[in-house]
Amino acid sequence: MSVGLDPGRLDEISAIEAADPGGMLRQVASSAAQIREARRAADEAGIASLADDGRPRAIIVTGMGGSGISGDVLSAICGTGCPVPVTTVRGYRLPGWVGAADLVIAVSCSGGTEETLAVAAEAARRGCRLLFVGGTGSPLAELAERTRAPFVPVRSVGQPRSTLWGLTIPLILAARTLGLADAPDAVLEATATRLEDVAHRCRPSSEPFVNPAKRIALDLAGDVPLVWGSSALAGTAAYRLCCQLNENAKYPAVPGELPEANHNQVMAFDGFFARGAASDDPDDFFRDRTDEAEHGLHLVVLRDTEEHPQARKRADASVETARDRGVAVTELKAEGEHPLERIATLIALADYVTVYLAVALGVDPTPVPAIQELKARIAT
């Protein structure tokens, strides 16, 4: 299959299947099932015992890539009103302030991520409260056994980035057990139902003019996306969308969150990549006519249903400012009332967008050869 944009690849199921030999679309479609399976696995792992020692001073989630985003989702679900801080560590070292009063949750889909194992081992040495989530029969599972920490097994659906809800639901249930997150079983089931609805709307057999994910993918193709969230929750989804564009479509993207993006990234509207950057004089002989006005910046705004009034004004103004400068704009809107429903629907649609963009570009969405090469280089 040749690499290059071909919108026709999204028209036929056979063409989509040929472009997605690893079954990334099937992996994305498993999200609802992951919620239900993870709920059972967490219950069987006995995470209710976390409440025996009372509320921790802080929750620190350690993980990388598709596993690390689970900590960001947990923080979004707990919200700004959470009585304890929830933070994510992406690296090899645990912050110096973390100690025995804190809960460290190590998340690794494979159970062998070197950074996560290093932080988990350090947390064990410091006497921190521990919870491990990851692959069975792995080094992480062995560490859990040695430290007598609760371990929630996760069945990978293929790639760690596709197993987001299998990795995240145990964290949400742990926070619920500790009285830090309001996420009753009814909300978990409602979220799974919403994910099934998104999967139906974005199914491969749905034609591009009615399939929102296919339509957005084609709109983005060739542009440089600035992806902004209108709230902290939507900002997490924006970061996830950019990561998925990177890994699935092998495509660059820049994440941001309002209001911060209005203090820096917005200036790109007046820069080299903006469609309005070309000469205002159509008779300017020396202007660059190469692909003029075809490709450039593309503002993608993820809208939450609960936005600070000023953030709402900023989102609306950002859209108007972008359009006034010829910058393409796409808005994705969260669905539902509970934070889990809202972030799940944003992430689900975004996941489909990134896979369909990969298909349209002739890029296999599943393998990540550059990541594997980097791992090989540092292993020598």
ROGU-996392 format. One record per atom (N, C-alpha, C): residue in one letter; x, y, z. Coordinates in steps of 0.1 Angstrom, whole numbers, padded with zeros to 4 digits, always signed. Layout:
N
aXYZ/...
***
This chain:
380
m+0008-0012+0000/m+0000+0000+0000/m+0009+0012+0000/s+0006+0022-0009/s+0014+0034-0010/s+0010+0044+0000/v+0021+0051+0005/v+0018+0061+0015/v+0015+0074+0008/g+0004+0081+0013/g+0000+0093+0007/g-0015+0094+0008/l-0021+0106+0009/l-0035+0108+0012/l-0043+0102+0000/d-0052+0094+0004/d-0062+0088-0006/d-0075+0087+0002/p-0084+0097+0001/p-0097+0097+0008/p-0105+0084+0004/g-0103+0079-0008/g-0111+0067-0012/g-0109+0055-0003/r-0098+0055+0005/r-0096+0043+0013/r-0106+0042+0024/l-0113+0053+0027/l-0123+0053+0038/l-0137+0050+0033/d-0138+0047+0020/d-0151+0045+0014/d-0155+0030+0015/e-0146+0021+0015/e-0149+0007+0014/e-0143+0000+0026/i-0151-0009+0032/i-0146-0017+0043/i-0134-0025+0040/s-0134-0031+0028/s-0122-0039+0023/s-0109-0031+0023/a-0110-0018+0019/a-0099-0010+0018/a-0094-0006+0032/i-0103-0004+0041/i-0100+0000+0055/i-0093-0012+0062/e-0098-0024+0060/e-0092-0036+0066/e-0078-0039+0060/a-0076-0036+0047/a-0063-0038+0041/a-0053-0028+0047/a-0058-0016+0050/a-0049-0006+0055/a-0047-0007+0070/d-0054-0015+0077/d-0054-0017+0092/d-0052-0032+0095/p-0041-0038+0090/p-0039-0052+0092/p-0037-0057+0107/g-0033-0047+0116/g-0032-0050+0130/g-0045-0049+0137/g-0056-0045+0131/g-0069-0044+0137/g-0070-0033+0148/m-0064-0022+0145/m-0065-0011+0155/m-0079-0006+0157/l-0087-0006+0146/l-0101-0002+0148/l-0108-0012+0157/r-0105-0024+0156/r-0112-0034+0165/r-0107-0031+0180/q-0095-0028+0181/q-0090-0025+0195/q-0097-0013+0201/v-0099-0002+0192/v-0105+0010+0197/v-0120+0007+0201/a-0126-0002+0193/a-0140-0006+0195/a-0142-0014+0208/s-0132-0019+0214/s-0133-0027+0226/s-0134-0019+0239/s-0135-0006+0238/s-0134+0003+0250/s-0146+0000+0260/a-0158-0002+0255/a-0169-0005+0264/a-0167-0018+0271/a-0162-0028+0264/a-0160-0041+0271/a-0148-0040+0281/q-0139-0031+0278/q-0128-0029+0288/q-0133-0024+0301/i-0142-0015+0301/i-0148-0009+0313/i-0154-0020+0321/r-0162-0028+0315/r-0169-0039+0323/r-0159-0049+0328/e-0149-0053+0320/e-0140-0063+0324/e-0131-0058+0335/a-0126-0045+0334/a-0117-0039+0344/a-0124-0038+0357/r-0137-0035+0357/r-0145-0034+0369/r-0145-0047+0377/r-0147-0058+0370/r-0146-0071+0376/r-0132-0075+0381/a-0122-0072+0373/a-0109-0075+0377/a-0104-0067+0389/a-0109-0055+0390/a-0105-0047+0402/a-0112-0052+0414/d-0124-0056+0413/d-0131-0061+0425/d-0125-0074+0430/e-0121-0083+0420/e-0115-0096+0423/e-0101-0094+0429/a-0094-0083+0426/a-0081-0080+0431/a-0081-0075+0445/g-0093-0072+0450/g-0094-0067+0464/g-0089-0053+0466/i-0092-0044+0457/i-0087-0030+0459/i-0095-0023+0470/a-0106-0029+0475/a-0113-0023+0486/a-0105-0023+0498/s-0094-0031+0499/s-0085-0031+0511/s-0077-0018+0512/l-0077-0010+0501/l-0069+0002+0501/l-0075+0012+0512/a-0088+0010+0515/a-0095+0019+0524/a-0091+0016+0539/d-0085+0005+0541/d-0082+0001+0555/d-0072+0010+0562/d-0064+0017+0554/d-0054+0026+0560/d-0058+0040+0559/g-0071+0043+0555/g-0076+0056+0554/g-0071+0064+0541/r-0074+0076+0541/r-0072+0084+0529/r-0057+0088+0529/p-0050+0086+0517/p-0036+0090+0516/p-0034+0105+0515/r-0022+0109+0517/r-0019+0124+0516/r-0020+0128+0501/a-0015+0119+0492/a-0015+0122+0478/a-0016+0109+0470/i-0020+0110+0458/i-0019+0098+0449/i-0010+0102+0438/i+0000+0093+0436/i+0010+0095+0425/i+0008+0083+0416/v+0005+0085+0403/v+0004+0075+0393/v+0017+0075+0385/t+0024+0064+0383/t+0036+0063+0375/t+0033+0054+0363/g+0036+0059+0351/g+0033+0052+0339/g+0038+0060+0327/m+0040+0053+0316/m+0045+0059+0304/m+0035+0057+0292/g+0035+0066+0283/g+0027+0065+0271/g+0013+0062+0273/g+0008+0051+0267/g-0006+0048+0268/g-0010+0043+0282/s-0001+0040+0291/s-0004+0036+0305/s-0004+0049+0313/g+0005+0058+0310/g+0007+0070+0318/g-0006+0079+0317/i-0012+0079+0306/i-0024+0088+0304/i-0035+0084+0314/s-0035+0072+0320/s-0045+0068+0329/s-0044+0077+0342/g-0032+0081+0345/g-0031+0090+0357/g-0038+0104+0354/d-0036+0109+0342/d-0042+0122+0338/d-0058+0120+0338/v-0063+0109+0333/v-0077+0107+0333/v-0082+0106+0347/l-0075+0099+0356/l-0079+0099+0370/l-0080+0113+0376/s-0070+0121+0374/s-0070+0134+0379/s-0082+0142+0374/a-0085+0140+0361/a-0097+0147+0355/a-0110+0143+0362/i-0111+0130+0365/i-0123+0125+0371/i-0124+0130+0385/c-0113+0130+0392/c-0114+0135+0406/c-0117+0149+0407/g-0112+0157+0397/g-0115+0171+0396/g-0107+0180+0405/t-0109+0193+0403/t-0102+0203+0411/t-0106+0203+0425/g-0118+0198+0428/g-0122+0198+0442/g-0117+0186+0450/c-0109+0178+0444/c-0104+0166+0451/c-0096+0170+0464/p-0098+0165+0475/p-0091+0169+0487/p-0077+0165+0488/v-0072+0156+0479/v-0058+0153+0479/v-0053+0155+0464/p-0040+0158+0462/p-0035+0160+0449/p-0033+0146+0442/v-0036+0146+0429/v-0034+0135+0420/v-0024+0139+0409/t-0013+0132+0409/t-0003+0136+0399/t+0003+0124+0392/t+0008+0126+0380/t+0014+0115+0372/t+0029+0117+0371/v+0037+0107+0373/v+0051+0107+0371/v+0054+0100+0358/r+0061+0107+0349/r+0065+0100+0336/r+0080+0101+0336/g+0087+0091+0341/g+0101+0092+0342/g+0107+0081+0351/y+0119+0082+0355/y+0126+0072+0363/y+0126+0075+0378/r+0123+0087+0382/r+0124+0090+0396/r+0112+0095+0403/l+0110+0091+0415/l+0099+0095+0423/l+0102+0109+0430/p+0093+0118+0430/p+0096+0131+0436/p+0100+0129+0451/g+0109+0138+0456/g+0115+0137+0469/g+0104+0138+0480/w+0093+0145+0478/w+0084+0147+0488/w+0075+0134+0491/v+0075+0125+0482/v+0066+0113+0483/v+0071+0103+0494/g+0062+0099+0503/g+0066+0090+0513/g+0055+0081+0518/a+0057+0076+0530/a+0048+0065+0535/a+0033+0069+0536/a+0030+0082+0536/a+0017+0087+0537/a+0010+0087+0524/d+0017+0084+0513/d+0011+0086+0499/d+0009+0072+0493/l-0001+0072+0483/l-0004+0060+0475/l+0003+0062+0462/v+0011+0052+0458/v+0018+0052+0445/v+0011+0041+0437/i+0006+0044+0425/i-0001+0035+0417/i+0008+0033+0404/a+0014+0021+0402/a+0022+0019+0391/a+0014+0012+0380/v+0014+0018+0368/v+0005+0013+0357/v+0014+0009+0345/s+0014-0003+0340/s+0021-0007+0329/s+0014-0018+0322/c+0009-0016+0310/c+0001-0026+0303/c+0009-0039+0301/s+0022-0037+0297/s+0031-0049+0295/s+0036-0054+0309/g+0037-0045+0318/g+0042-0049+0331/g+0058-0049+0331/g+0063-0044+0320/g+0078-0044+0319/g+0084-0031+0316/t+0076-0020+0317/t+0081-0007+0314/t+0092-0002+0323/e+0104+0001+0318/e+0115+0002+0327/e+0114+0015+0337/e+0108+0026+0331/e+0107+0037+0340/e+0097+0035+0351/t+0086+0028+0348/t+0075+0025+0358/t+0081+0016+0368/l+0088+0006+0364/l+0094-0004+0374/l+0104+0003+0383/a+0112+0013+0378/a+0121+0020+0386/a+0114+0028+0397/v+0104+0035+0393/v+0096+0043+0402/v+0089+0035+0413/a+0083+0024+0408/a+0076+0015+0417/a+0085+0009+0427/a+0097+0005+0423/a+0107-0001+0433/a+0111+0010+0443/e+0113+0022+0438/e+0117+0033+0447/e+0106+0035+0457/a+0093+0035+0453/a+0082+0037+0462/a+0081+0026+0472/a+0084+0014+0468/a+0084+0003+0478/a+0095+0005+0488/r+0107+0010+0484/r+0118+0012+0494/r+0114+0023+0503/r+0107+0033+0499/r+0103+0044+0508/r+0091+0040+0517/g+0085+0029+0515/g+0074+0025+0524/g+0061+0030+0520/c+0060+0035+0507/c+0047+0041+0503/c+0036+0030+0502/r+0024+0034+0503/r+0013+0025+0500/r+0013+0023+0485/l+0009+0010+0481/l+0011+0007+0467/l-0001+0000+0461/l-0003+0002+0448/l-0012-0005+0439/l-0006-0006+0426/f-0006-0018+0420/f+0000-0021+0407/f-0011-0026+0398/v-0010-0021+0385/v-0020-0024+0375/v-0012-0027+0362/g-0014-0039+0357/g-0007-0043+0345/g-0008-0057+0341/g+0002-0061+0332/g+0001-0075+0326/g+0005-0086+0336/t-0002-0097+0335/t+0001-0108+0344/t+0014-0115+0340/g+0020-0122+0350/g+0033-0128+0348/g+0044-0119+0344/s+0043-0107+0348/s+0053-0096+0344/s+0062-0092+0355/p+0072-0085+0353/p+0080-0080+0364/p+0072-0071+0374/l+0063-0064+0369/l+0054-0056+0377/l+0046-0065+0387/a+0041-0076+0381/a+0033-0085+0389/a+0042-0092+0400/e+0054-0095+0396/e+0064-0101+0406/e+0067-0091+0417/l+0069-0078+0413/l+0071-0068+0423/l+0059-0066+0433/a+0047-0067+0427/a+0036-0066+0436/a+0035-0078+0446/e+0039-0090+0441/e+0039-0101+0450/e+0050-0100+0461/r+0061-0095+0457/r+0072-0093+0467/r+0068-0083+0478/t+0061-0072+0474/t+0058-0062+0483/t+0044-0063+0489/r+0037-0074+0485/r+0024-0077+0490/r+0014-0066+0488/a+0016-0060+0476/a+0007-0049+0472/a-0004-0055+0463/p-0016-0049+0464/p-0027-0053+0455/p-0023-0052+0440/f-0026-0061+0432/f-0023-0061+0418/f-0035-0064+0410/v-0039-0055+0401/v-0050-0057+0392/v-0045-0061+0378/p-0048-0074+0374/p-0043-0078+0361/p-0051-0072+0350/v-0044-0068+0339/v-0051-0062+0327/v-0048-0070+0315/r-0058-0073+0308/r-0057-0081+0295/r-0055-0070+0284/s-0044-0070+0278/s-0042-0061+0267/s-0050-0065+0255/v-0056-0055+0248/v-0064-0057+0236/v-0056-0056+0224/g-0043-0054+0225/g-0034-0053+0214/g-0022-0044+0217/q-0025-0031+0218/q-0015-0021+0221/q-0019-0014+0234/p-0009-0010+0242/p-0012-0003+0255/p-0021+0010+0252/r-0019+0017+0242/r-0027+0029+0239/r-0041+0026+0236/s-0044+0013+0232/s-0058+0009+0230/s-0064+0003+0242/t-0057+0001+0253/t-0062-0005+0265/t-0064+0005+0276/l-0067+0017+0272/l-0068+0028+0281/l-0078+0025+0292/w-0090+0021+0289/w-0100+0019+0299/w-0097+0007+0308/g-0091-0003+0303/g-0087-0015+0311/g-0076-0011+0321/l-0068-0001+0318/l-0058+0004+0327/l-0063+0015+0337/t-0073+0023+0332/t-0078+0034+0340/t-0089+0031+0350/i-0098+0022+0346/i-0109+0019+0355/i-0105+0015+0369/p-0094+0006+0370/p-0090+0002+0384/p-0085+0014+0392/l-0080+0024+0385/l-0075+0036+0393/l-0087+0044+0398/i-0097+0045+0389/i-0110+0052+0393/i-0117+0045+0405/l-0117+0032+0404/l-0123+0024+0415/l-0115+0025+0428/a-0102+0026+0427/a-0094+0028+0438/a-0097+0042+0445/a-0098+0052+0436/a-0101+0065+0442/a-0115+0065+0448/r-0125+0058+0442/r-0138+0057+0447/r-0138+0050+0461/t-0130+0040+0462/t-0128+0033+0475/t-0123+0042+0486/l-0115+0051+0482/l-0109+0060+0492/l-0117+0073+0494/g-0129+0073+0487/g-0138+0085+0489/g-0133+0097+0481/l-0125+0095+0471/l-0119+0107+0463/l-0126+0108+0450/a-0134+0099+0445/a-0141+0100+0432/a-0155+0095+0434/d-0164+0102+0428/d-0178+0098+0427/d-0181+0091+0414/a-0179+0078+0414/a-0181+0070+0402/a-0188+0057+0405/p-0201+0058+0407/p-0209+0046+0410/p-0209+0037+0398/d-0213+0024+0401/d-0214+0014+0390/d-0223+0019+0379/a-0234+0026+0382/a-0243+0031+0372/a-0236+0040+0362/v-0227+0048+0367/v-0219+0057+0358/v-0210+0049+0349/l-0204+0039+0355/l-0195+0031+0347/l-0202+0024+0335/e-0214+0019+0338/e-0222+0013+0328/e-0227+0023+0318/a-0231+0035+0323/a-0236+0045+0314/a-0224+0049+0304/t-0212+0050+0309/t-0201+0054+0301/t-0198+0043+0291/a-0199+0030+0295/a-0197+0019+0285/a-0208+0020+0274/t-0220+0023+0278/t-0231+0025+0268/t-0228+0036+0258/r-0223+0047+0263/r-0219+0058+0254/r-0208+0055+0245/l-0198+0047+0250/l-0187+0043+0241/l-0192+0033+0230/e-0202+0025+0233/e-0208+0017+0223/e-0215+0025+0212/d-0221+0036+0217/d-0228+0045+0207/d-0218+0052+0198/v-0207+0056+0204/v-0197+0063+0195/v-0191+0052+0185/a-0189+0040+0190/a-0184+0030+0181/a-0194+0027+0170/h-0207+0028+0172/h-0217+0026+0162/h-0216+0037+0152/r-0215+0050+0156/r-0215+0061+0147/r-0202+0061+0139/c-0191+0056+0145/c-0178+0057+0138/c-0174+0043+0132/r-0184+0034+0130/r-0181+0021+0125/r-0175+0022+0110/p-0167+0013+0106/p-0161+0013+0093/p-0171+0013+0082/s-0182+0007+0083/s-0192+0007+0072/s-0200+0020+0070/s-0198+0029+0080/s-0205+0042+0079/s-0197+0051+0069/e-0204+0057+0060/e-0198+0065+0049/e-0192+0078+0055/p-0182+0084+0049/p-0176+0096+0054/p-0185+0107+0057/f-0195+0109+0048/f-0204+0121+0050/f-0213+0120+0062/v-0214+0108+0068/v-0222+0106+0081/v-0214+0102+0092/n-0202+0097+0090/n-0193+0092+0100/n-0184+0103+0105/p-0186+0108+0118/p-0179+0120+0122/p-0164+0118+0123/a-0159+0106+0126/a-0145+0104+0127/a-0138+0104+0114/k-0145+0098+0104/k-0139+0099+0090/k-0139+0113+0085/r-0150+0120+0087/r-0151+0134+0082/r-0140+0143+0088/i-0138+0142+0101/i-0128+0150+0108/i-0114+0146+0103/a-0111+0133+0102/a-0098+0128+0097/a-0095+0134+0084/l-0104+0134+0074/l-0102+0140+0061/l-0100+0155+0062/d-0107+0162+0071/d-0105+0176+0073/d-0091+0179+0078/l-0086+0171+0087/l-0073+0173+0093/l-0061+0170+0083/a-0063+0161+0074/a-0052+0156+0066/a-0045+0168+0059/g-0032+0168+0061/g-0023+0178+0055/g-0021+0190+0064/d-0029+0192+0074/d-0028+0204+0083/d-0020+0201+0095/v-0015+0211+0102/v-0008+0210+0114/v-0018+0213+0126/p-0022+0203+0134/p-0033+0205+0144/p-0027+0212+0156/l-0034+0222+0161/l-0033+0227+0174/l-0045+0222+0181/v-0044+0214+0192/v-0055+0208+0198/v-0057+0213+0212/w-0067+0221+0214/w-0070+0228+0227/w-0082+0222+0234/g-0080+0220+0247/g-0092+0217+0256/g-0097+0229+0263/s-0111+0229+0264/s-0117+0241+0270/s-0118+0240+0285/s-0113+0229+0291/s-0113+0227+0306/s-0101+0218+0309/a-0098+0216+0321/a-0088+0206+0325/a-0091+0192+0320/l-0104+0188+0321/l-0108+0175+0316/l-0106+0174+0301/a-0111+0184+0293/a-0109+0184+0279/a-0094+0186+0275/g-0086+0193+0283/g-0072+0194+0281/g-0065+0180+0281/t-0070+0172+0290/t-0064+0158+0291/t-0068+0150+0278/a-0080+0152+0273/a-0084+0146+0261/a-0077+0151+0249/a-0073+0164+0249/a-0066+0170+0239/a-0052+0164+0238/y-0046+0163+0250/y-0032+0156+0250/y-0033+0142+0245/r-0043+0135+0249/r-0045+0121+0244/r-0047+0121+0228/l-0055+0130+0223/l-0056+0131+0209/l-0043+0133+0202/c-0035+0142+0207/c-0022+0144+0201/c-0013+0132+0201/c-0013+0125+0213/c-0005+0112+0214/c-0010+0102+0204/q-0023+0101+0202/q-0029+0091+0193/q-0025+0095+0178/l-0026+0108+0175/l-0021+0112+0162/l-0007+0108+0160/n+0002+0110+0170/n+0016+0106+0169/n+0017+0091+0166/e+0011+0083+0174/e+0013+0068+0174/e+0005+0061+0163/n-0007+0065+0161/n-0016+0058+0152/n-0013+0063+0137/a-0014+0077+0136/a-0012+0082+0122/a+0002+0086+0119/k+0011+0085+0129/k+0025+0090+0127/k+0025+0104+0123/y+0017+0113+0130/y+0014+0126+0125/y+0017+0136+0137/p+0022+0148+0134/p+0025+0157+0144/p+0013+0165+0149/a+0013+0169+0161/a+0002+0177+0167/a+0007+0184+0180/v+0001+0195+0183/v+0005+0203+0195/v-0007+0204+0204/p-0006+0199+0216/p-0017+0200+0226/p-0017+0213+0234/g-0028+0217+0238/g-0029+0229+0246/g-0042+0229+0255/e-0043+0238+0264/e-0055+0239+0272/e-0058+0254+0275/l-0070+0257+0275/l-0074+0271+0278/l-0076+0273+0293/p-0072+0284+0298/p-0068+0297+0290/p-0053+0298+0286/e-0045+0288+0291/e-0030+0290+0288/e-0027+0291+0273/a-0034+0284+0265/a-0030+0284+0250/a-0033+0298+0245/n-0041+0306+0251/n-0044+0320+0246/n-0032+0329+0249/h-0023+0325+0257/h-0012+0333+0261/h+0001+0330+0254/n+0001+0320+0244/n+0013+0316+0237/n+0009+0310+0223/q+0003+0299+0223/q+0000+0292+0211/q-0008+0300+0201/v-0017+0308+0206/v-0026+0316+0197/v-0017+0324+0187/m-0005+0328+0191/m+0003+0336+0182/m+0007+0329+0169/a+0006+0316+0169/a+0009+0308+0157/a-0001+0312+0146/f-0013+0317+0150/f-0023+0322+0140/f-0017+0332+0131/d-0007+0340+0136/d-0001+0350+0128/d+0013+0347+0122/g+0016+0334+0122/g+0029+0329+0118/g+0030+0322+0105/f+0041+0316+0103/f+0044+0309+0090/f+0034+0299+0086/f+0029+0291+0095/f+0020+0280+0092/f+0005+0284+0090/a+0002+0297+0094/a-0012+0301+0092/a-0015+0303+0078/r-0027+0300+0074/r-0031+0302+0060/r-0030+0317+0056/g-0032+0326+0066/g-0031+0340+0063/g-0017+0345+0062/a-0007+0336+0063/a+0007+0341+0063/a+0012+0345+0050/a+0005+0341+0039/a+0009+0345+0026/a+0007+0360+0024/s+0013+0365+0013/s+0012+0380+0011/s-0003+0383+0009/d-0007+0395+0014/d-0020+0400+0013/d-0023+0405-0001/d-0012+0407-0009/d-0013+0413-0022/d-0013+0401-0032/p-0025+0398-0038/p-0025+0387-0048/p-0017+0390-0060/d-0012+0402-0063/d-0004+0405-0074/d+0011+0405-0071/d+0014+0401-0059/d+0028+0401-0055/d+0035+0389-0062/f+0043+0392-0072/f+0049+0382-0080/f+0058+0373-0073/f+0064+0378-0062/f+0075+0370-0055/f+0069+0362-0043/r+0056+0362-0041/r+0050+0354-0031/r+0052+0339-0034/d+0052+0330-0024/d+0053+0316-0026/d+0040+0310-0029/r+0038+0305-0041/r+0025+0299-0045/r+0024+0284-0043/t+0034+0278-0037/t+0034+0264-0035/t+0023+0260-0025/d+0013+0252-0030/d+0002+0248-0022/d-0004+0259-0014/e-0004+0271-0020/e-0009+0283-0014/e-0023+0281-0008/a-0026+0283+0004/a-0039+0283+0011/a-0045+0269+0011/e-0037+0259+0008/e-0043+0245+0009/e-0041+0239+0022/h-0029+0240+0028/h-0026+0234+0041/h-0020+0245+0050/g-0022+0242+0063/g-0017+0251+0073/g-0021+0247+0087/l-0022+0256+0096/l-0027+0253+0109/l-0041+0249+0109/h-0045+0240+0119/h-0059+0236+0120/h-0061+0236+0135/l-0070+0245+0139/l-0074+0245+0154/l-0085+0235+0157/v-0082+0226+0166/v-0091+0216+0170/v-0095+0219+0185/v-0107+0223+0187/v-0111+0226+0201/v-0120+0215+0207/l-0116+0209+0218/l-0123+0199+0225/l-0132+0207+0235/r-0145+0207+0234/r-0154+0214+0242/r-0160+0205+0253/d-0158+0209+0265/d-0164+0203+0277/d-0178+0208+0279/t-0187+0200+0285/t-0200+0206+0288/t-0200+0214+0300/e-0190+0213+0308/e-0188+0222+0320/e-0175+0230+0318/e-0177+0243+0315/e-0165+0251+0313/e-0167+0264+0322/h-0155+0268+0326/h-0155+0281+0333/h-0161+0292+0324/p-0169+0301+0329/p-0175+0311+0320/p-0164+0318+0311/q-0153+0322+0317/q-0143+0329+0310/q-0136+0319+0300/a-0134+0307+0304/a-0129+0297+0294/a-0138+0295+0282/r-0151+0296+0285/r-0161+0294+0274/r-0159+0306+0264/k-0158+0318+0270/k-0156+0330+0262/k-0143+0329+0254/r-0133+0324+0260/r-0120+0323+0253/r-0121+0312+0242/a-0128+0301+0244/a-0129+0291+0234/a-0137+0297+0222/d-0148+0304+0224/d-0155+0310+0213/d-0147+0321+0206/a-0140+0329+0214/a-0131+0339+0208/a-0120+0333+0200/s-0114+0322+0205/s-0103+0316+0198/s-0108+0311+0184/v-0120+0305+0184/v-0125+0300+0171/v-0127+0311+0161/e-0133+0322+0166/e-0135+0334+0157/e-0122+0340+0152/t-0112+0341+0161/t-0099+0346+0158/t-0092+0338+0147/a-0093+0324+0149/a-0087+0315+0139/a-0094+0317+0126/r-0107+0317+0125/r-0114+0317+0113/r-0111+0331+0106/d-0110+0342+0113/d-0107+0355+0107/d-0094+0355+0100/r-0085+0346+0105/r-0071+0345+0099/r-0070+0334+0089/g-0081+0327+0085/g-0081+0317+0075/g-0076+0303+0081/v-0075+0302+0094/v-0071+0290+0101/v-0084+0281+0102/a-0082+0268+0097/a-0094+0259+0097/a-0097+0256+0112/v-0109+0253+0115/v-0114+0250+0129/v-0123+0238+0129/t-0120+0229+0138/t-0129+0218+0141/t-0132+0217+0156/e-0144+0215+0160/e-0148+0214+0174/e-0154+0200+0176/l-0149+0194+0187/l-0154+0181+0192/l-0161+0184+0205/k-0173+0179+0207/k-0180+0182+0219/k-0182+0170+0228/a-0180+0171+0241/a-0182+0160+0250/a-0197+0158+0252/e-0200+0145+0256/e-0214+0141+0258/e-0215+0136+0272/g-0227+0138+0278/g-0230+0133+0291/g-0228+0143+0302/e-0231+0140+0314/e-0230+0149+0325/e-0218+0145+0334/h-0216+0132+0337/h-0205+0128+0346/h-0192+0130+0339/p-0182+0134+0347/p-0168+0136+0341/p-0163+0124+0333/l-0166+0112+0338/l-0161+0100+0331/l-0168+0099+0318/e-0181+0102+0317/e-0188+0101+0304/e-0182+0112+0295/r-0180+0123+0300/r-0175+0134+0291/r-0161+0132+0285/i-0152+0128+0294/i-0139+0125+0289/i-0138+0113+0280/a-0146+0103+0283/a-0146+0091+0275/a-0152+0093+0261/t-0162+0101+0260/t-0168+0104+0247/t-0158+0112+0238/l-0151+0122+0244/l-0141+0130+0237/l-0130+0121+0232/i-0125+0112+0241/i-0114+0103+0238/i-0118+0093+0227/a-0130+0088+0228/a-0134+0077+0219/a-0135+0083+0205/l-0141+0094+0203/l-0142+0100+0189/l-0128+0103+0184/a-0119+0109+0193/a-0106+0112+0189/a-0098+0100+0184/d-0100+0089+0192/d-0093+0076+0188/d-0096+0072+0174/y-0109+0072+0171/y-0114+0068+0157/y-0108+0078+0147/v-0108+0091+0150/v-0102+0100+0140/v-0088+0097+0137/t-0080+0094+0147/t-0066+0091+0144/t-0064+0078+0136/v-0072+0068+0138/v-0070+0056+0130/v-0075+0058+0116/y-0086+0065+0114/y-0090+0068+0100/y-0081+0077+0093/l-0074+0087+0100/l-0064+0095+0094/l-0052+0086+0089/a-0048+0077+0097/a-0038+0068+0093/a-0041+0060+0081/v-0054+0055+0081/v-0058+0047+0069/v-0058+0056+0057/a-0064+0068+0058/a-0064+0077+0046/a-0050+0081+0041/l-0040+0081+0050/l-0027+0085+0046/l-0019+0073+0041/g-0025+0061+0042/g-0017+0049+0039/g-0007+0044+0049/v-0009+0048+0061/v+0000+0044+0072/v-0006+0034+0081/d+0001+0023+0084/d-0004+0012+0093/d-0005+0018+0107/p-0016+0019+0113/p-0018+0025+0126/p-0012+0017+0138/t-0010+0004+0136/t-0006-0004+0148/t+0009-0003+0152/p+0018-0007+0143/p+0032-0007+0147/p+0038+0006+0150/v+0048+0006+0159/v+0055+0018+0163/v+0070+0016+0162/p+0075+0015+0149/p+0089+0011+0147/p+0099+0021+0153/a+0096+0034+0153/a+0106+0043+0159/a+0108+0041+0174/i+0097+0038+0181/i+0097+0035+0195/i+0106+0023+0198/q+0103+0012+0190/q+0110+0000+0191/q+0125+0002+0188/e+0129+0010+0178/e+0142+0013+0175/e+0149+0020+0187/l+0142+0030+0193/l+0148+0037+0204/l+0151+0028+0216/k+0141+0019+0218/k+0143+0009+0229/k+0156+0000+0226/a+0157-0004+0214/a+0169-0012+0210/a+0182-0005+0212/r+0182+0008+0208/r+0194+0016+0209/r+0198+0018+0224/i+0189+0020+0233/i+0193+0022+0247/i+0196+0009+0254/a+0192-0002+0248/a+0194-0015+0254/a+0208-0020+0252/t+0215-0014+0242/t+0229-0019+0239/t+0239-0011+0247/
***
